């Protein structure tokens, strides 16, 4: 009886396989479909601000505008000829996702709601989607009506992908494979408890494996690689931004969709066997990537593949009224939370001041970190480029402006020499190489096309210190600028002594390379230096305000640029061009 059952099952499997093969064989002719992709949405689901706003159209672009374009495309060509993808970084960066991540954790996540409503075919895991932790991204994966893709995120227990590695879409009879890749640099940015049990493989070897696997097993007519990694260049296999390198060097790709670096691109790259379209759509729904595909089939096989790529700006696109109405209640919940009063601020603070010397804004964060941790020294950087918080009533939006990222407070041990070397590295990126000669205090340059000045390095890596008194001599060469005078209480600072240092989980994970390239600590040894883990820094700040009722931000004045008369002149000049 068992043999008979096995024989019948075998016949059924053979029949199913034969049917599947005949169904995947296309009739001769031309098959057209369109691929649309969003990336780096960072929670831009609503077109309206949450604070001091009674109407709509306060954002130039949002997912509400994307909905308008997608609806029009579906009406024109039919949903059976349209592929809609998201390439990651959607669970961080806006009050809406913060609310779903950490406030209302019971209801369906707002990201899951909008993806399901717009009927996305697949979405990719970005590095910021790991940032809220497994309680969030595991929940989102279960709620989505589509695959959550990251082929190179490996479950360390099973050796298999933690998320879905790829998906197969059937669009008008065409078999389309979508392989998803997340950014393998995540361990350098996020605390280990956020990705515990996951190993992140480098993109190129992982992708080559999965392309071969999918081509052989699934035999798709068209293969899309959707990777949460930036453009980079064709010659460099960058871990963080290898898209152009992948397009040029990895075979078997028909369309490559990039993300992560918030750039807009629609370009063709020759990889030896054909030209590959590489598309990326900026960030926060500023643009929508589009590829128009035509497959020519003869004798049941694809004999020609034609792709035309473009970037569609969402500026000026009318938001979809039905979409906005559908999510109106969700918007109002977030708006109510955002405007919730948490206390008062006794004096106006601005992140602008942080680039030119001690500032009430940064010193407030230093004070919070030192008080909460009991550490000897604090490192902190401005996380908002140009935020001003006026004195008076504080709401939760103000806290998000003051501290926009979900960083936990960590404490590590460093020697005095490592503290100095860490600061030298920070100021080497922060300051112009020769301020007096070049006429600029800061390491900035002008984009002539945009007529705009900006930093040459991310300002969120410009760490200053508290708990010690020191000077930064702008006339000295890199590596010799920082002179640590004493501890803040006047006691001796010793190069060979060991100090406890409060800093963010991002920094303690190697972010910005200040510990590795600055303090000179090998990457594999950094985690062994951590001696204490504390709560989220914004939550610590919130608790302090709730406890005291009032937040007073004071300058500690524990460091300065010297010679100060020269530094002040250059600082004033740079401030005018940076913030004009």
Steps between C-alpha positions, in 0.01 A plus 500: 500500500782741591678418170179572308458836677863590427451407132187717474677792668791461258262502201333813636835675542607407147168625362533824699855553376395441140210742538727760660753472217233538234349798681836677532567462127384821334329525164690685231455875501590810700427530872497840666500591868615787722702494820459778758707537815515719808800511732603664825147612582598556864135509603388767252153350472300820554522825306419713804716613790399411854571832671329839448324385190129502432513402135675280248764551232771597743740237365607526138475125467386194693366151443162664436647643179651164408153350537371743236764393247454128570122521469535671164746238379276215611207657320708530183672161482322285759640370826594173329766695310634707791763416763520720811798468735648681799876486554521557875550750782135553584486432878693808616504873439146626562258529789263255332744210516626602843141485624450150358844383610489606864166655604211302351667163464172304498329634188614406151815695418439805282761379250323167463173683450622726220691224321198270508264780395715590199549131415877500482641177356805487729708717730866483601645525851719809546752568775261743672234226497719292731548800729163474687591145603357151438173568680422749224645345183375151587151640557509695174609194304198308630259783419614562143302340219821483298851360553749689717828440316863477614687204354829592668357520854572151631342335803799379702301207642384353169752636252207604280382855423324662796263677260377382161792501253294553186152489356352391167231721346272403213405802295297424189665160471850642543698344782688777683755427773582761763807438718531727804823607670542704817803706597773277647651790693226477765731357771713816469200723572263320735534345844524118489177440692308655209620230258573216740495169314556655157819500295528747213689376195673727251282572200704380201571138604153459646335649193701284258384192692135601496498602134638160405253325732195691376598477133541123529209418730235752392606575140350850500445702185628816673715546811500810721755565773364734768780597736505738793844632416621820341644579159876518564712464188563230240855426616442458875325208669393716793324316781257787550454639147580239232210549254700625202765234562232232509341625178834488321637174638221263605340300219141387466326824601232659283421801722676638808322715760714681759432698820665617822703806390190709419612579147295516181636292213382358169801374310619215280817309584677260263587174673648322201202294394245782488414841638330499840263773613579621852225700671470681834233746613655733758319489834170573671298443181681779313511286189362172371724269300341354188615237252298422186576145387428325170582131457504343154417128498569259215456124510405533867824669603588862575723613212511873575464709815455875468496723809457876522555663838404836640450691823161663552498804729215512750523876534171654395317166482156532659468271804246220468186616682375145562836400649497803732143436608576135569791585732353818650435345841854359513639844420293661775622248759860581415426872499343483846802311634741745336335802661483345846665735752791353694632801694668835442835621368648793691717634217511484120754254357636445150709225344674764285713604797644150534734538202682806631570416864318404820123519461205472733349242262789253505594568862143413599550157340839466668341580836221247448751230404731570793218514756334181375820298471729633771783491244814713523475637146226544238524502120213648296433653158225718350240263355288777348685715247296815552241471777386785723280432802343812648462543873158426640274196483664183367302238310614161380587642159757719671662192652515341155662816365752505784576130470372350171658153522433194715841474669554319827748633755812284534804529725843381386850505646772701325848603600583868513706466181206335323273786610742750346542301177122461473455877521785565256322285242168675562647847454702388195171439318329799659760770429662631186849357450653849501237741637714814503640448151171390342279750680258241640483358851284208393562224248241622251477543124264660252276313258509742208195347330281548805684813618515347845770435760505179703727286716735256329435245776176416685450746784348227718857370534636828643542385860607741771566401860381597846654403832839629388641847429682531168596730215502440124778697330395577142856601404635148565505204262255212514574270791659775708213739556346376825660600829323346801571722800325316784186325609199730535548517877860614459663168585776361281420333170741215433575339165562160661195504730174320418179704481134411462345672199130549422405489132228378266437140399566610141846614596561196723418279201772668296287767333704781348818295558605730786585209729669300224683765296521758779561321829673218311291217644464201265139444395487155662608643837249784528217293650734376771553858614130558575432482875142632527185528290228754575165601355423698185655847532184681393304308760758593765457863398121460513513347849721783622257763371205312650679481834603866516225659293753737346805443284781750538769473235826660608838534334767312692781695328748217551675537163576764236669569168829692525624753412147614575525838327582331166252216554218745575554690174509180293199358687290805421593474133415129480173546686384753242563272201373179665174645627422777252 
